[in-house]
Amino acid sequence: MSEHAGDLDNCEHVLEQVFQFIDNELDTASSDAIRKHLVACEPCLERFDVEQAVKSLVAKCCGGDRAPSQLRSRVLAQLTIAREQAHLA
């Protein structure tokens, strides 16, 4: 097991950014760091695989429709708030 695999903070960081990673919305350095972590951390890789499968299924079922950018921004902001509140609880 690598040093990354046991690092809970690093795992949380990776999982918080997994959708941005899947959507290629991260800069190269961040994407490389996440890719490196996923190679070394089986639990995160499994979670990534599940998230990627769900995203593919939704895209297939919804015909690839993309949410308007304002809606996407509001949803991402609400998810950030929910994550912060979950960490405080």
mmCIF file as gemmi writes it, N, C-alpha and C atoms, coordinates in Angstrom:
data_model
loop_
_atom_site.group_PDB
_atom_site.id
_atom_site.type_symbol
_atom_site.label_atom_id
_atom_site.label_alt_id
_atom_site.label_comp_id
_atom_site.label_asym_id
_atom_site.label_entity_id
_atom_site.label_seq_id
_atom_site.pdbx_PDB_ins_code
_atom_site.Cartn_x
_atom_site.Cartn_y
_atom_site.Cartn_z
_atom_site.occupancy
_atom_site.B_iso_or_equiv
_atom_site.pdbx_formal_charge
_atom_site.auth_seq_id
_atom_site.auth_asym_id
_atom_site.pdbx_PDB_model_num
ATOM 1 N N . MET Axp A 1 ? 0.858 -1.178 0 1 0 ? 1 A 1
ATOM 2 C CA . MET Axp A 1 ? 0 0 0 1 0 ? 1 A 1
ATOM 3 C C . MET Axp A 1 ? 0.895 1.229 0 1 0 ? 1 A 1
ATOM 4 N N . SER Axp A 2 ? 0.615 2.221 -0.811 1 0 ? 2 A 1
ATOM 5 C CA . SER Axp A 2 ? 1.436 3.414 -0.875 1 0 ? 2 A 1
ATOM 6 C C . SER Axp A 2 ? 1.063 4.39 0.226 1 0 ? 2 A 1
ATOM 7 N N . GLU Axp A 3 ? 1.85 5.461 0.329 1 0 ? 3 A 1
ATOM 8 C CA . GLU Axp A 3 ? 1.56 6.478 1.336 1 0 ? 3 A 1
ATOM 9 C C . GLU Axp A 3 ? 0.222 7.153 1.053 1 0 ? 3 A 1
ATOM 10 N N . HIS Axp A 4 ? -0.193 7.217 -0.207 1 0 ? 4 A 1
ATOM 11 C CA . HIS Axp A 4 ? -1.46 7.864 -0.553 1 0 ? 4 A 1
ATOM 12 C C . HIS Axp A 4 ? -2.664 7.039 -0.113 1 0 ? 4 A 1
ATOM 13 N N . ALA Axp A 5 ? -2.534 5.74 -0.153 1 0 ? 5 A 1
ATOM 14 C CA . ALA Axp A 5 ? -3.674 4.871 0.121 1 0 ? 5 A 1
ATOM 15 C C . ALA Axp A 5 ? -4.188 5.039 1.538 1 0 ? 5 A 1
ATOM 16 N N . GLY Axp A 6 ? -3.314 5.343 2.498 1 0 ? 6 A 1
ATOM 17 C CA . GLY Axp A 6 ? -3.744 5.482 3.879 1 0 ? 6 A 1
ATOM 18 C C . GLY Axp A 6 ? -4.036 6.906 4.285 1 0 ? 6 A 1
ATOM 19 N N . ASP Axp A 7 ? -3.924 7.844 3.406 1 0 ? 7 A 1
ATOM 20 C CA . ASP Axp A 7 ? -4.085 9.257 3.739 1 0 ? 7 A 1
ATOM 21 C C . ASP Axp A 7 ? -5.546 9.672 3.575 1 0 ? 7 A 1
ATOM 22 N N . LEU Axp A 8 ? -6.284 9.688 4.69 1 0 ? 8 A 1
ATOM 23 C CA . LEU Axp A 8 ? -7.712 9.991 4.654 1 0 ? 8 A 1
ATOM 24 C C . LEU Axp A 8 ? -7.989 11.366 4.062 1 0 ? 8 A 1
ATOM 25 N N . ASP Axp A 9 ? -7.199 12.368 4.424 1 0 ? 9 A 1
ATOM 26 C CA . ASP Axp A 9 ? -7.412 13.71 3.89 1 0 ? 9 A 1
ATOM 27 C C . ASP Axp A 9 ? -7.253 13.725 2.376 1 0 ? 9 A 1
ATOM 28 N N . ASN Axp A 10 ? -6.25 13.015 1.875 1 0 ? 10 A 1
ATOM 29 C CA . ASN Axp A 10 ? -6.023 12.953 0.439 1 0 ? 10 A 1
ATOM 30 C C . ASN Axp A 10 ? -7.182 12.229 -0.253 1 0 ? 10 A 1
ATOM 31 N N . CYS Axp A 11 ? -7.687 11.166 0.355 1 0 ? 11 A 1
ATOM 32 C CA . CYS Axp A 11 ? -8.831 10.446 -0.214 1 0 ? 11 A 1
ATOM 33 C C . CYS Axp A 11 ? -10.053 11.366 -0.291 1 0 ? 11 A 1
ATOM 34 N N . GLU Axp A 12 ? -10.315 12.096 0.763 1 0 ? 12 A 1
ATOM 35 C CA . GLU Axp A 12 ? -11.456 13.013 0.755 1 0 ? 12 A 1
ATOM 36 C C . GLU Axp A 12 ? -11.298 14.052 -0.341 1 0 ? 12 A 1
ATOM 37 N N . HIS Axp A 13 ? -10.081 14.571 -0.493 1 0 ? 13 A 1
ATOM 38 C CA . HIS Axp A 13 ? -9.813 15.57 -1.534 1 0 ? 13 A 1
ATOM 39 C C . HIS Axp A 13 ? -10.066 14.989 -2.927 1 0 ? 13 A 1
ATOM 40 N N . VAL Axp A 14 ? -9.588 13.788 -3.15 1 0 ? 14 A 1
ATOM 41 C CA . VAL Axp A 14 ? -9.77 13.126 -4.453 1 0 ? 14 A 1
ATOM 42 C C . VAL Axp A 14 ? -11.259 12.919 -4.725 1 0 ? 14 A 1
ATOM 43 N N . LEU Axp A 15 ? -11.984 12.398 -3.753 1 0 ? 15 A 1
ATOM 44 C CA . LEU Axp A 15 ? -13.404 12.094 -3.963 1 0 ? 15 A 1
ATOM 45 C C . LEU Axp A 15 ? -14.232 13.358 -4.123 1 0 ? 15 A 1
ATOM 46 N N . GLU Axp A 16 ? -13.799 14.468 -3.503 1 0 ? 16 A 1
ATOM 47 C CA . GLU Axp A 16 ? -14.509 15.734 -3.692 1 0 ? 16 A 1
ATOM 48 C C . GLU Axp A 16 ? -14.38 16.238 -5.128 1 0 ? 16 A 1
ATOM 49 N N . GLN Axp A 17 ? -13.296 15.861 -5.79 1 0 ? 17 A 1
ATOM 50 C CA . GLN Axp A 17 ? -13.046 16.35 -7.147 1 0 ? 17 A 1
ATOM 51 C C . GLN Axp A 17 ? -13.301 15.319 -8.233 1 0 ? 17 A 1
ATOM 52 N N . VAL Axp A 18 ? -13.859 14.173 -7.88 1 0 ? 18 A 1
ATOM 53 C CA . VAL Axp A 18 ? -13.972 13.082 -8.844 1 0 ? 18 A 1
ATOM 54 C C . VAL Axp A 18 ? -14.84 13.451 -10.055 1 0 ? 18 A 1
ATOM 55 N N . PHE Axp A 19 ? -15.939 14.183 -9.844 1 0 ? 19 A 1
ATOM 56 C CA . PHE Axp A 19 ? -16.778 14.538 -10.992 1 0 ? 19 A 1
ATOM 57 C C . PHE Axp A 19 ? -16.079 15.54 -11.899 1 0 ? 19 A 1
ATOM 58 N N . GLN Axp A 20 ? -15.352 16.479 -11.311 1 0 ? 20 A 1
ATOM 59 C CA . GLN Axp A 20 ? -14.592 17.424 -12.13 1 0 ? 20 A 1
ATOM 60 C C . GLN Axp A 20 ? -13.513 16.686 -12.912 1 0 ? 20 A 1
ATOM 61 N N . PHE Axp A 21 ? -12.92 15.679 -12.294 1 0 ? 21 A 1
ATOM 62 C CA . PHE Axp A 21 ? -11.911 14.866 -12.97 1 0 ? 21 A 1
ATOM 63 C C . PHE Axp A 21 ? -12.537 14.109 -14.139 1 0 ? 21 A 1
ATOM 64 N N . ILE Axp A 22 ? -13.673 13.471 -13.891 1 0 ? 22 A 1
ATOM 65 C CA . ILE Axp A 22 ? -14.362 12.717 -14.941 1 0 ? 22 A 1
ATOM 66 C C . ILE Axp A 22 ? -14.732 13.632 -16.11 1 0 ? 22 A 1
ATOM 67 N N . ASP Axp A 23 ? -15.134 14.857 -15.8 1 0 ? 23 A 1
ATOM 68 C CA . ASP Axp A 23 ? -15.554 15.809 -16.833 1 0 ? 23 A 1
ATOM 69 C C . ASP Axp A 23 ? -14.393 16.589 -17.447 1 0 ? 23 A 1
ATOM 70 N N . ASN Axp A 24 ? -13.167 16.231 -17.069 1 0 ? 24 A 1
ATOM 71 C CA . ASN Axp A 24 ? -11.968 16.924 -17.584 1 0 ? 24 A 1
ATOM 72 C C . ASN Axp A 24 ? -12.011 18.425 -17.311 1 0 ? 24 A 1
ATOM 73 N N . GLU Axp A 25 ? -12.448 18.797 -16.113 1 0 ? 25 A 1
ATOM 74 C CA . GLU Axp A 25 ? -12.568 20.203 -15.738 1 0 ? 25 A 1
ATOM 75 C C . GLU Axp A 25 ? -11.436 20.667 -14.824 1 0 ? 25 A 1
ATOM 76 N N . LEU Axp A 26 ? -10.455 19.818 -14.576 1 0 ? 26 A 1
ATOM 77 C CA . LEU Axp A 26 ? -9.342 20.173 -13.701 1 0 ? 26 A 1
ATOM 78 C C . LEU Axp A 26 ? -8.109 20.512 -14.534 1 0 ? 26 A 1
ATOM 79 N N . ASP Axp A 27 ? -7.21 21.292 -13.938 1 0 ? 27 A 1
ATOM 80 C CA . ASP Axp A 27 ? -5.962 21.582 -14.624 1 0 ? 27 A 1
ATOM 81 C C . ASP Axp A 27 ? -5.111 20.31 -14.676 1 0 ? 27 A 1
ATOM 82 N N . THR Axp A 28 ? -4.091 20.345 -15.481 1 0 ? 28 A 1
ATOM 83 C CA . THR Axp A 28 ? -3.262 19.163 -15.713 1 0 ? 28 A 1
ATOM 84 C C . THR Axp A 28 ? -2.626 18.64 -14.425 1 0 ? 28 A 1
ATOM 85 N N . ALA Axp A 29 ? -2.104 19.529 -13.594 1 0 ? 29 A 1
ATOM 86 C CA . ALA Axp A 29 ? -1.439 19.1 -12.361 1 0 ? 29 A 1
ATOM 87 C C . ALA Axp A 29 ? -2.426 18.403 -11.426 1 0 ? 29 A 1
ATOM 88 N N . SER Axp A 30 ? -3.63 18.958 -11.282 1 0 ? 30 A 1
ATOM 89 C CA . SER Axp A 30 ? -4.638 18.343 -10.416 1 0 ? 30 A 1
ATOM 90 C C . SER Axp A 30 ? -5.077 16.997 -10.967 1 0 ? 30 A 1
ATOM 91 N N . SER Axp A 31 ? -5.286 16.923 -12.267 1 0 ? 31 A 1
ATOM 92 C CA . SER Axp A 31 ? -5.678 15.659 -12.895 1 0 ? 31 A 1
ATOM 93 C C . SER Axp A 31 ? -4.6 14.597 -12.704 1 0 ? 31 A 1
ATOM 94 N N . ASP Axp A 32 ? -3.348 14.99 -12.872 1 0 ? 32 A 1
ATOM 95 C CA . ASP Axp A 32 ? -2.243 14.044 -12.693 1 0 ? 32 A 1
ATOM 96 C C . ASP Axp A 32 ? -2.177 13.545 -11.251 1 0 ? 32 A 1
ATOM 97 N N . ALA Axp A 33 ? -2.388 14.453 -10.289 1 0 ? 33 A 1
ATOM 98 C CA . ALA Axp A 33 ? -2.346 14.062 -8.878 1 0 ? 33 A 1
ATOM 99 C C . ALA Axp A 33 ? -3.475 13.085 -8.558 1 0 ? 33 A 1
ATOM 100 N N . ILE Axp A 34 ? -4.662 13.338 -9.087 1 0 ? 34 A 1
ATOM 101 C CA . ILE Axp A 34 ? -5.8 12.449 -8.841 1 0 ? 34 A 1
ATOM 102 C C . ILE Axp A 34 ? -5.563 11.105 -9.508 1 0 ? 34 A 1
ATOM 103 N N . ARG Axp A 35 ? -5.086 11.121 -10.733 1 0 ? 35 A 1
ATOM 104 C CA . ARG Axp A 35 ? -4.786 9.876 -11.448 1 0 ? 35 A 1
ATOM 105 C C . ARG Axp A 35 ? -3.763 9.044 -10.666 1 0 ? 35 A 1
ATOM 106 N N . LYS Axp A 36 ? -2.722 9.694 -10.153 1 0 ? 36 A 1
ATOM 107 C CA . LYS Axp A 36 ? -1.695 9.007 -9.372 1 0 ? 36 A 1
ATOM 108 C C . LYS Axp A 36 ? -2.298 8.405 -8.096 1 0 ? 36 A 1
ATOM 109 N N . HIS Axp A 37 ? -3.164 9.159 -7.443 1 0 ? 37 A 1
ATOM 110 C CA . HIS Axp A 37 ? -3.806 8.657 -6.227 1 0 ? 37 A 1
ATOM 111 C C . HIS Axp A 37 ? -4.69 7.449 -6.541 1 0 ? 37 A 1
ATOM 112 N N . LEU Axp A 38 ? -5.456 7.521 -7.612 1 0 ? 38 A 1
ATOM 113 C CA . LEU Axp A 38 ? -6.357 6.426 -7.969 1 0 ? 38 A 1
ATOM 114 C C . LEU Axp A 38 ? -5.595 5.136 -8.257 1 0 ? 38 A 1
ATOM 115 N N . VAL Axp A 39 ? -4.415 5.252 -8.853 1 0 ? 39 A 1
ATOM 116 C CA . VAL Axp A 39 ? -3.59 4.081 -9.13 1 0 ? 39 A 1
ATOM 117 C C . VAL Axp A 39 ? -3.134 3.432 -7.829 1 0 ? 39 A 1
ATOM 118 N N . ALA Axp A 40 ? -2.88 4.257 -6.802 1 0 ? 40 A 1
ATOM 119 C CA . ALA Axp A 40 ? -2.324 3.752 -5.547 1 0 ? 40 A 1
ATOM 120 C C . ALA Axp A 40 ? -3.378 3.382 -4.506 1 0 ? 40 A 1
ATOM 121 N N . CYS Axp A 41 ? -4.617 3.826 -4.695 1 0 ? 41 A 1
ATOM 122 C CA . CYS Axp A 41 ? -5.631 3.663 -3.644 1 0 ? 41 A 1
ATOM 123 C C . CYS Axp A 41 ? -6.847 2.918 -4.189 1 0 ? 41 A 1
ATOM 124 N N . GLU Axp A 42 ? -6.925 1.638 -3.885 1 0 ? 42 A 1
ATOM 125 C CA . GLU Axp A 42 ? -8.014 0.802 -4.408 1 0 ? 42 A 1
ATOM 126 C C . GLU Axp A 42 ? -9.409 1.276 -3.985 1 0 ? 42 A 1
ATOM 127 N N . PRO Axp A 43 ? -9.629 1.683 -2.716 1 0 ? 43 A 1
ATOM 128 C CA . PRO Axp A 43 ? -10.971 2.153 -2.344 1 0 ? 43 A 1
ATOM 129 C C . PRO Axp A 43 ? -11.419 3.38 -3.164 1 0 ? 43 A 1
ATOM 130 N N . CYS Axp A 44 ? -10.496 4.31 -3.385 1 0 ? 44 A 1
ATOM 131 C CA . CYS Axp A 44 ? -10.846 5.483 -4.187 1 0 ? 44 A 1
ATOM 132 C C . CYS Axp A 44 ? -11.085 5.099 -5.645 1 0 ? 44 A 1
ATOM 133 N N . LEU Axp A 45 ? -10.281 4.168 -6.155 1 0 ? 45 A 1
ATOM 134 C CA . LEU Axp A 45 ? -10.459 3.711 -7.53 1 0 ? 45 A 1
ATOM 135 C C . LEU Axp A 45 ? -11.823 3.054 -7.702 1 0 ? 45 A 1
ATOM 136 N N . GLU Axp A 46 ? -12.223 2.239 -6.737 1 0 ? 46 A 1
ATOM 137 C CA . GLU Axp A 46 ? -13.549 1.606 -6.799 1 0 ? 46 A 1
ATOM 138 C C . GLU Axp A 46 ? -14.647 2.664 -6.782 1 0 ? 46 A 1
ATOM 139 N N . ARG Axp A 47 ? -14.514 3.647 -5.922 1 0 ? 47 A 1
ATOM 140 C CA . ARG Axp A 47 ? -15.508 4.726 -5.844 1 0 ? 47 A 1
ATOM 141 C C . ARG Axp A 47 ? -15.552 5.505 -7.153 1 0 ? 47 A 1
ATOM 142 N N . PHE Axp A 48 ? -14.371 5.789 -7.721 1 0 ? 48 A 1
ATOM 143 C CA . PHE Axp A 48 ? -14.269 6.474 -9.006 1 0 ? 48 A 1
ATOM 144 C C . PHE Axp A 48 ? -14.986 5.672 -10.086 1 0 ? 48 A 1
ATOM 145 N N . ASP Axp A 49 ? -14.752 4.355 -10.115 1 0 ? 49 A 1
ATOM 146 C CA . ASP Axp A 49 ? -15.397 3.501 -11.119 1 0 ? 49 A 1
ATOM 147 C C . ASP Axp A 49 ? -16.916 3.556 -11 1 0 ? 49 A 1
ATOM 148 N N . VAL Axp A 50 ? -17.425 3.554 -9.766 1 0 ? 50 A 1
ATOM 149 C CA . VAL Axp A 50 ? -18.874 3.633 -9.55 1 0 ? 50 A 1
ATOM 150 C C . VAL Axp A 50 ? -19.395 4.979 -10.038 1 0 ? 50 A 1
ATOM 151 N N . GLU Axp A 51 ? -18.721 6.063 -9.673 1 0 ? 51 A 1
ATOM 152 C CA . GLU Axp A 51 ? -19.164 7.402 -10.089 1 0 ? 51 A 1
ATOM 153 C C . GLU Axp A 51 ? -19.143 7.528 -11.608 1 0 ? 51 A 1
ATOM 154 N N . GLN Axp A 52 ? -18.114 6.982 -12.233 1 0 ? 52 A 1
ATOM 155 C CA . GLN Axp A 52 ? -18.011 7.044 -13.69 1 0 ? 52 A 1
ATOM 156 C C . GLN Axp A 52 ? -19.129 6.228 -14.344 1 0 ? 52 A 1
ATOM 157 N N . ALA Axp A 53 ? -19.445 5.078 -13.776 1 0 ? 53 A 1
ATOM 158 C CA . ALA Axp A 53 ? -20.523 4.246 -14.313 1 0 ? 53 A 1
ATOM 159 C C . ALA Axp A 53 ? -21.873 4.947 -14.175 1 0 ? 53 A 1
ATOM 160 N N . VAL Axp A 54 ? -22.115 5.572 -13.027 1 0 ? 54 A 1
ATOM 161 C CA . VAL Axp A 54 ? -23.373 6.307 -12.826 1 0 ? 54 A 1
ATOM 162 C C . VAL Axp A 54 ? -23.475 7.445 -13.83 1 0 ? 54 A 1
ATOM 163 N N . LYS Axp A 55 ? -22.41 8.196 -13.994 1 0 ? 55 A 1
ATOM 164 C CA . LYS Axp A 55 ? -22.409 9.308 -14.943 1 0 ? 55 A 1
ATOM 165 C C . LYS Axp A 55 ? -22.689 8.813 -16.365 1 0 ? 55 A 1
ATOM 166 N N . SER Axp A 56 ? -22.079 7.699 -16.739 1 0 ? 56 A 1
ATOM 167 C CA . SER Axp A 56 ? -22.311 7.142 -18.078 1 0 ? 56 A 1
ATOM 168 C C . SER Axp A 56 ? -23.759 6.699 -18.255 1 0 ? 56 A 1
ATOM 169 N N . LEU Axp A 57 ? -24.312 6.067 -17.231 1 0 ? 57 A 1
ATOM 170 C CA . LEU Axp A 57 ? -25.694 5.612 -17.293 1 0 ? 57 A 1
ATOM 171 C C . LEU Axp A 57 ? -26.657 6.791 -17.416 1 0 ? 57 A 1
ATOM 172 N N . VAL Axp A 58 ? -26.429 7.818 -16.616 1 0 ? 58 A 1
ATOM 173 C CA . VAL Axp A 58 ? -27.29 9.007 -16.679 1 0 ? 58 A 1
ATOM 174 C C . VAL Axp A 58 ? -27.177 9.662 -18.054 1 0 ? 58 A 1
ATOM 175 N N . ALA Axp A 59 ? -25.96 9.775 -18.57 1 0 ? 59 A 1
ATOM 176 C CA . ALA Axp A 59 ? -25.772 10.379 -19.893 1 0 ? 59 A 1
ATOM 177 C C . ALA Axp A 59 ? -26.485 9.57 -20.971 1 0 ? 59 A 1
ATOM 178 N N . LYS Axp A 60 ? -26.415 8.261 -20.856 1 0 ? 60 A 1
ATOM 179 C CA . LYS Axp A 60 ? -27.07 7.389 -21.837 1 0 ? 60 A 1
ATOM 180 C C . LYS Axp A 60 ? -28.588 7.531 -21.763 1 0 ? 60 A 1
ATOM 181 N N . CYS Axp A 61 ? -29.116 7.566 -20.556 1 0 ? 61 A 1
ATOM 182 C CA . CYS Axp A 61 ? -30.565 7.636 -20.367 1 0 ? 61 A 1
ATOM 183 C C . CYS Axp A 61 ? -31.141 9.02 -20.658 1 0 ? 61 A 1
ATOM 184 N N . CYS Axp A 62 ? -30.33 10.045 -20.497 1 0 ? 62 A 1
ATOM 185 C CA . CYS Axp A 62 ? -30.824 11.415 -20.68 1 0 ? 62 A 1
ATOM 186 C C . CYS Axp A 62 ? -30.447 11.983 -22.041 1 0 ? 62 A 1
ATOM 187 N N . GLY Axp A 63 ? -29.893 11.158 -22.905 1 0 ? 63 A 1
ATOM 188 C CA . GLY Axp A 63 ? -29.569 11.605 -24.25 1 0 ? 63 A 1
ATOM 189 C C . GLY Axp A 63 ? -28.44 12.611 -24.314 1 0 ? 63 A 1
ATOM 190 N N . GLY Axp A 64 ? -27.646 12.7 -23.251 1 0 ? 64 A 1
ATOM 191 C CA . GLY Axp A 64 ? -26.503 13.612 -23.272 1 0 ? 64 A 1
ATOM 192 C C . GLY Axp A 64 ? -26.872 15.063 -23.048 1 0 ? 64 A 1
ATOM 193 N N . ASP Axp A 65 ? -28.108 15.335 -22.603 1 0 ? 65 A 1
ATOM 194 C CA . ASP Axp A 65 ? -28.487 16.714 -22.327 1 0 ? 65 A 1
ATOM 195 C C . ASP Axp A 65 ? -27.575 17.28 -21.251 1 0 ? 65 A 1
ATOM 196 N N . ARG Axp A 66 ? -27.197 18.524 -21.406 1 0 ? 66 A 1
ATOM 197 C CA . ARG Axp A 66 ? -26.324 19.188 -20.439 1 0 ? 66 A 1
ATOM 198 C C . ARG Axp A 66 ? -27.112 20.296 -19.76 1 0 ? 66 A 1
ATOM 199 N N . ALA Axp A 67 ? -26.961 20.38 -18.468 1 0 ? 67 A 1
ATOM 200 C CA . ALA Axp A 67 ? -27.65 21.416 -17.699 1 0 ? 67 A 1
ATOM 201 C C . ALA Axp A 67 ? -27.117 22.788 -18.105 1 0 ? 67 A 1
ATOM 202 N N . PRO Axp A 68 ? -27.983 23.8 -18.073 1 0 ? 68 A 1
ATOM 203 C CA . PRO Axp A 68 ? -27.509 25.17 -18.34 1 0 ? 68 A 1
ATOM 204 C C . PRO Axp A 68 ? -26.419 25.538 -17.321 1 0 ? 68 A 1
ATOM 205 N N . SER Axp A 69 ? -25.477 26.379 -17.731 1 0 ? 69 A 1
ATOM 206 C CA . SER Axp A 69 ? -24.328 26.692 -16.877 1 0 ? 69 A 1
ATOM 207 C C . SER Axp A 69 ? -24.741 27.327 -15.545 1 0 ? 69 A 1
ATOM 208 N N . GLN Axp A 70 ? -25.786 28.154 -15.542 1 0 ? 70 A 1
ATOM 209 C CA . GLN Axp A 70 ? -26.23 28.76 -14.283 1 0 ? 70 A 1
ATOM 210 C C . GLN Axp A 70 ? -26.763 27.699 -13.322 1 0 ? 70 A 1
ATOM 211 N N . LEU Axp A 71 ? -27.526 26.747 -13.829 1 0 ? 71 A 1
ATOM 212 C CA . LEU Axp A 71 ? -28.046 25.675 -12.988 1 0 ? 71 A 1
ATOM 213 C C . LEU Axp A 71 ? -26.893 24.828 -12.462 1 0 ? 71 A 1
ATOM 214 N N . ARG Axp A 72 ? -25.977 24.502 -13.325 1 0 ? 72 A 1
ATOM 215 C CA . ARG Axp A 72 ? -24.812 23.704 -12.921 1 0 ? 72 A 1
ATOM 216 C C . ARG Axp A 72 ? -24.047 24.416 -11.806 1 0 ? 72 A 1
ATOM 217 N N . SER Axp A 73 ? -23.831 25.715 -11.945 1 0 ? 73 A 1
ATOM 218 C CA . SER Axp A 73 ? -23.117 26.481 -10.925 1 0 ? 73 A 1
ATOM 219 C C . SER Axp A 73 ? -23.854 26.462 -9.593 1 0 ? 73 A 1
ATOM 220 N N . ARG Axp A 74 ? -25.171 26.625 -9.646 1 0 ? 74 A 1
ATOM 221 C CA . ARG Axp A 74 ? -25.968 26.623 -8.402 1 0 ? 74 A 1
ATOM 222 C C . ARG Axp A 74 ? -25.91 25.251 -7.732 1 0 ? 74 A 1
ATOM 223 N N . VAL Axp A 75 ? -26.019 24.187 -8.517 1 0 ? 75 A 1
ATOM 224 C CA . VAL Axp A 75 ? -25.973 22.832 -7.954 1 0 ? 75 A 1
ATOM 225 C C . VAL Axp A 75 ? -24.604 22.57 -7.33 1 0 ? 75 A 1
ATOM 226 N N . LEU Axp A 76 ? -23.534 22.937 -8.023 1 0 ? 76 A 1
ATOM 227 C CA . LEU Axp A 76 ? -22.195 22.735 -7.48 1 0 ? 76 A 1
ATOM 228 C C . LEU Axp A 76 ? -21.992 23.536 -6.197 1 0 ? 76 A 1
ATOM 229 N N . ALA Axp A 77 ? -22.537 24.745 -6.138 1 0 ? 77 A 1
ATOM 230 C CA . ALA Axp A 77 ? -22.439 25.563 -4.925 1 0 ? 77 A 1
ATOM 231 C C . ALA Axp A 77 ? -23.185 24.891 -3.774 1 0 ? 77 A 1
ATOM 232 N N . GLN Axp A 78 ? -24.354 24.347 -4.043 1 0 ? 78 A 1
ATOM 233 C CA . GLN Axp A 78 ? -25.126 23.66 -3.006 1 0 ? 78 A 1
ATOM 234 C C . GLN Axp A 78 ? -24.413 22.394 -2.534 1 0 ? 78 A 1
ATOM 235 N N . LEU Axp A 79 ? -23.785 21.688 -3.449 1 0 ? 79 A 1
ATOM 236 C CA . LEU Axp A 79 ? -23.024 20.494 -3.067 1 0 ? 79 A 1
ATOM 237 C C . LEU Axp A 79 ? -21.841 20.865 -2.173 1 0 ? 79 A 1
ATOM 238 N N . THR Axp A 80 ? -21.184 21.959 -2.484 1 0 ? 80 A 1
ATOM 239 C CA . THR Axp A 80 ? -20.072 22.429 -1.659 1 0 ? 80 A 1
ATOM 240 C C . THR Axp A 80 ? -20.555 22.753 -0.253 1 0 ? 80 A 1
ATOM 241 N N . ILE Axp A 81 ? -21.666 23.454 -0.153 1 0 ? 81 A 1
ATOM 242 C CA . ILE Axp A 81 ? -22.239 23.806 1.142 1 0 ? 81 A 1
ATOM 243 C C . ILE Axp A 81 ? -22.614 22.536 1.915 1 0 ? 81 A 1
ATOM 244 N N . ALA Axp A 82 ? -23.224 21.587 1.234 1 0 ? 82 A 1
ATOM 245 C CA . ALA Axp A 82 ? -23.629 20.338 1.89 1 0 ? 82 A 1
ATOM 246 C C . ALA Axp A 82 ? -22.41 19.574 2.394 1 0 ? 82 A 1
ATOM 247 N N . ARG Axp A 83 ? -21.339 19.543 1.614 1 0 ? 83 A 1
ATOM 248 C CA . ARG Axp A 83 ? -20.119 18.86 2.04 1 0 ? 83 A 1
ATOM 249 C C . ARG Axp A 83 ? -19.538 19.54 3.273 1 0 ? 83 A 1
ATOM 250 N N . GLU Axp A 84 ? -19.511 20.875 3.258 1 0 ? 84 A 1
ATOM 251 C CA . GLU Axp A 84 ? -18.955 21.628 4.398 1 0 ? 84 A 1
ATOM 252 C C . GLU Axp A 84 ? -19.785 21.354 5.654 1 0 ? 84 A 1
ATOM 253 N N . GLN Axp A 85 ? -21.097 21.328 5.505 1 0 ? 85 A 1
ATOM 254 C CA . GLN Axp A 85 ? -21.966 21.076 6.659 1 0 ? 85 A 1
ATOM 255 C C . GLN Axp A 85 ? -21.777 19.637 7.156 1 0 ? 85 A 1
ATOM 256 N N . ALA Axp A 86 ? -21.563 18.703 6.243 1 0 ? 86 A 1
ATOM 257 C CA . ALA Axp A 86 ? -21.35 17.316 6.637 1 0 ? 86 A 1
ATOM 258 C C . ALA Axp A 86 ? -20.03 17.164 7.413 1 0 ? 86 A 1
ATOM 259 N N . HIS Axp A 87 ? -19.03 17.919 7.012 1 0 ? 87 A 1
ATOM 260 C CA . HIS Axp A 87 ? -17.738 17.856 7.698 1 0 ? 87 A 1
ATOM 261 C C . HIS Axp A 87 ? -17.835 18.474 9.099 1 0 ? 87 A 1
ATOM 262 N N . LEU Axp A 88 ? -18.74 19.424 9.302 1 0 ? 88 A 1
ATOM 263 C CA . LEU Axp A 88 ? -18.909 20.07 10.599 1 0 ? 88 A 1
ATOM 264 C C . LEU Axp A 88 ? -19.718 19.228 11.555 1 0 ? 88 A 1
ATOM 265 N N . ALA Axp A 89 ? -20.54 18.34 10.999 1 0 ? 89 A 1
ATOM 266 C CA . ALA Axp A 89 ? -21.437 17.523 11.835 1 0 ? 89 A 1
ATOM 267 C C . ALA Axp A 89 ? -20.715 16.437 12.581 1 0 ? 89 A 1
